[in-house]
Amino acid sequence: MKDFFTLRIIDKYIIGKYVRTFVFIMLLFSLIAVVFDLSERIEKFISKGLGVWEICSKYYFNFIPWINSLLFPLYALITVIFFTSRMAGQMEIIPLFSAGVSFQRLLKPFLIAGSLFTIVHLIGNHFLVPQSNKILRDFDNKYIKPGNIKSRDRNVHLFVAPNVSAYVRYYQSADSSGLDFQMEKFEGEKIVQILKANSIKWKSEPSIWTIKDYEIRSFADSSESLVIKRGESMDSLINLNPSDFVYVSNQKDMMTTAELNRFIKREREKGSGITKAYEVEKHRRTADPFTTLILSFIGASIASRKVRGGMGLHLAAGVIIGVIFIFLSKMSLTFATTDTMPSILAIWIPNIVFLGIGAYLFKNAQQ
C-alpha cells in the first residue's frame, strides 16, 4: 500500500495533466452551461427587474456547483480520453511499455487522480452542493418556477404516525390554523379512536397544537365511549408541522445528507410513504462520485492505445460511453422511484454495468 502512494516522475506528470485538464474542461463546460441557461432565462430576469449582482450572487454562483456536480463523471471521462489520447499520439506511452512498464502500473496515477476527484465529488454531493442549492432553489422558486411551491390547503390527508391518520378540510397557512380536523387511530384494520375538532391551530414546538370544540370517540371490544367538549380547547402533541402543508417539489435538492436522513426517519415514523424519492437522492449522492473513478479507469483503457483515428476515434468512443451512461442513469432512476427493485440497487446499476465494461477494456487494453 505504501508503494502505491509513492509517486515517481511519470506519476506526477500524469496526475498533473489530469488535474489541469479536468479543471480546464470544468471551467469550459461551466461557461457553456451559463451561456445557454442565461439565453433561456434572461427574459424572466428582465421581467422581474432583477439586478446583475443579484442574478450572479444568488443564482449563477450556485448554479455552477449544481451543474458541475451532475456532470462530474463525464468531465472525468473526457479529461482522461483527451490528454491520454494526446500522450499516445505523441508516442509518450509506447516507450513506457517498451521499458517494461505494465498497463496495470500505468493505471496507478489515473486511479490516484480519479480517487482525488471522487472524494471532492462525495464531499460536494453530501454537504456543499445541497447548501448551495438552498440559495439556488429559493431563487428559482421565487422568480423562475414559483409553481414548484405548492400549498396543500384543502382536503389534506396525512399520516402522523404509523397507525394514526389525520385529515384537515381547510388549512390556512397565514396563521397555521385548520378547520374540520379529524384524527383516527388504528389497531390492525380496526379503528380504536376518532378525534374530531372544529378547528386546530399551531401553538409551539415541539408540534403542540391547540384543538377547539372537539369530541373523542373510543372503541374497545363491543363498547363505545364518547367525550364532547363544546366551547373548550386543549393543547395536544401531534406529529405534524406547518411545513407539512407546504410541498416543494425540489425540496430534496436543498437538504444535506444529514437533513435527508432526519427527514426520512421522521416520515417513516409517521408512515407517510413519501420517502422513496428522498432515499433515491441519498443513494445517488454516493453512487455518482464512484462513477467518476470508474470512468477514469475506462477512459485510460480506451485512450492509451495508439490507433489510426487518433483522438477523434477516442473521443467518439467517449461520446458513445457518455450516452450509455446517461441512458442507464435515467433508467436506474425510473427503477429506483418505483417498486421494481430496491432503491440502492437500482441507483448502482450504472456503476455495476460500467465496472463490467471497464474489466473488459482492461483485459483487452494495450500492454
C-alpha positions, -999 to 999 in steps of 0.1 A, spaced: 0 0 0 29 23 8 44 17 -26 11 26 -43 13 62 -29 50 66 -37 49 88 -67 75 87 -95 81 113 -121 57 97 -146 30 95 -119 34 132 -111 34 140 -148 1 122 -155 -16 134 -123 -6 170 -132 -21 165 -167 -53 150 -152 -58 179 -127 -51 207 -152 -72 192 -180 -101 184 -156 -101 220 -143 -100 234 -178 -128 212 -190 -149 220 -159 -144 258 -165 -152 254 -202 -184 234 -197 -194 258 -168 -192 287 -191 -211 270 -218 -238 259 -193 -241 295 -180 -244 310 -215 -271 285 -225 -290 289 -193 -288 327 -194 -301 328 -230 -331 308 -218 -339 328 -187 -329 363 -195 -364 374 -204 -377 363 -169 -348 380 -152 -356 413 -170 -394 410 -164 -387 405 -126 -365 436 -125 -335 417 -111 -301 433 -110 -269 418 -124 -254 413 -89 -285 396 -75 -286 372 -105 -249 364 -103 -247 360 -65 -279 342 -58 -283 322 -90 -253 316 -111 -227 314 -83 -249 285 -70 -259 272 -104 -223 264 -113 -217 239 -84 -250 222 -91 -244 217 -128 -208 206 -122 -219 180 -96 -242 164 -123 -215 164 -150 -185 154 -128 -183 118 -141 -185 130 -178 -157 155 -170 -135 127 -158 -142 106 -189 -135 135 -213 -104 145 -193 -87 111 -194 -95 105 -230 -84 139 -241 -49 140 -225 -42 103 -227 -50 102 -264 -26 131 -269 1 112 -250 -5 81 -271 -4 101 -303 28 118 -293 45 85 -286 47 90 -248 30 58 -238 46 32 -261 81 38 -248 68 31 -213 55 -3 -224 88 -9 -242 107 -2 -210 87 -29 -192 60 -7 -175 28 -28 -174 -6 -13 -182 -16 -21 -146 13 1 -133 4 28 -158 -31 30 -143 -18 40 -109 -17 78 -114 -51 77 -132 -66 59 -102 -50 83 -77 -62 114 -96 -96 98 -101 -99 90 -64 -90 126 -55 -118 139 -76 -141 112 -63 -135 124 -28 -141 160 -39 -174 149 -56 -185 130 -25 -180 160 -2 -197 183 -26 -227 160 -31 -233 153 6 -225 188 21 -215 217 -2 -239 214 -32 -271 210 -11 -262 241 9 -256 260 -23 -289 246 -37 -308 262 -8 -300 296 -22 -303 285 -59 -337 268 -54 -351 296 -33 -343 320 -60 -356 296 -87 -388 290 -68 -394 327 -62 -386 342 -96 -384 314 -123 -406 285 -113 -430 295 -85 -451 265 -94 -425 244 -75 -441 256 -42 -475 240 -37 -497 247 -8 -518 218 5 -547 238 19 -579 217 11 -589 182 20 -554 173 33 -548 137 43 -517 129 63 -502 101 84 -489 115 117 -478 81 130 -477 45 115 -513 38 127 -526 73 130 -541 93 101 -552 130 101 -575 150 79 -580 187 76 -607 201 54 -592 235 51 -558 248 62 -548 285 63 -510 290 62 -513 327 72 -519 317 109 -512 280 108 -548 270 115 -572 244 101 -609 237 101 -627 204 104 -599 184 118 -602 146 123 -576 121 136 -581 83 135 -561 57 154 -560 21 142 -550 -12 156 -546 -36 126 -577 -29 104 -599 -16 133 -604 20 143 -600 23 181 -603 61 184 -616 91 165 -609 127 174 -629 154 157 -625 192 162 -640 223 146 -606 239 145 -569 233 151 -541 259 155 -503 256 157 -491 268 191 -454 260 196 -426 235 192 -424 206 195 -456 200 175 -480 215 200 -515 222 185 -545 238 202 -577 219 195 -610 236 199 -646 223 200 -637 187 199 -651 152 206 -633 120 212 -649 87 204 -632 55 216 -640 19 207 -630 -12 228 -643 -46 220 -681 -41 218 -682 -9 239 -680 27 228 -674 59 247 -679 95 237 -664 127 252 -678 160 238 -662 193 247 -680 222 231 -666 257 236 -634 242 252 -599 237 239 -569 216 248 -532 215 238 -521 183 222 -488 169 209 -494 158 173 -465 147 150 -475 174 125 -458 207 115 -470 237 94 -443 227 69 -463 195 62 -489 216 45 -464 231 20 -450 209 -7 -418 220 -25 -411 197 -55 -373 203 -54 -370 201 -16 -347 171 -16 -321 191 -36 -319 216 -8 -312 191 20 -278 180 32 -275 142 36 -279 146 74 -311 165 69 -323 139 44 -317 112 70 -337 131 96 -365 137 72 -367 101 60 -367 89 97 -395 113 106 -416 103 76 -411 66 83 -422 71 118 -453 88 105 -459 61 79 -464 87 53 -450 66 24 -434 96 7 -397 88 14 -389 70 -18 -376 100 -38 -356 111 -8 -340 77 -4 -331 77 -41 -315 111 -38 -294 100 -8 -281 69 -26 -274 89 -58 -251 113 -40 -228 83 -31 -231 64 -64 -223 93 -88 -188 101 -73 -178 64 -78 -188 67 -114 -161 94 -117 -134 68 -106 -148 41 -129 -150 63 -160 -114 75 -153 -104 38 -154 -124 32 -186 -110 63 -203 -74 53 -196 -81 18 -210 -96 33 -242 -72 61 -249 -38 45 -240 -39 26 -273 -25 44 -303 -49 40 -332 -51 54 -368 -82 75 -359 -63 92 -331 -80 115 -306 -111 117 -328 -118 80 -326 -111 80 -289 -135 110 -283 -161 93 -304 -158 62 -282 -161 85 -252 -193 101 -265 -208 67 -270 -200 57 -235 -213 90 -222 -246 84 -240 -248 49 -225 -241 64 -191 -269 90 -193 -293 64 -206 -285 39 -178 -287 67 -152 -322 77 -164 -333 41 -165 -320 34 -130 -338 65 -116 -370 51 -131 -364 17 -114 -354 34 -82 -385 55 -79 -408 25 -84 -411 -7 -65 -394 -27 -93 -363 -32 -72 -346 -17 -41 -336 19 -45 -299 13 -36 -296 -15 -61 -313 5 -89 -291 35 -84 -259 15 -85 -269 -3 -118 -249 21 -140 -218 16 -119 -221 -22 -119 -225 -21 -157 -196 2 -162 -174 -19 -139 -181 -48 -163 -172 -26 -193 -141 -15 -175 -130 -50 -168 -134 -60 -204 -115 -30 -217 -87 -36 -191 -84 -72 -203 -81 -61 -239 -60 -29 -234 -26 -24 -250 0 -39 -227 
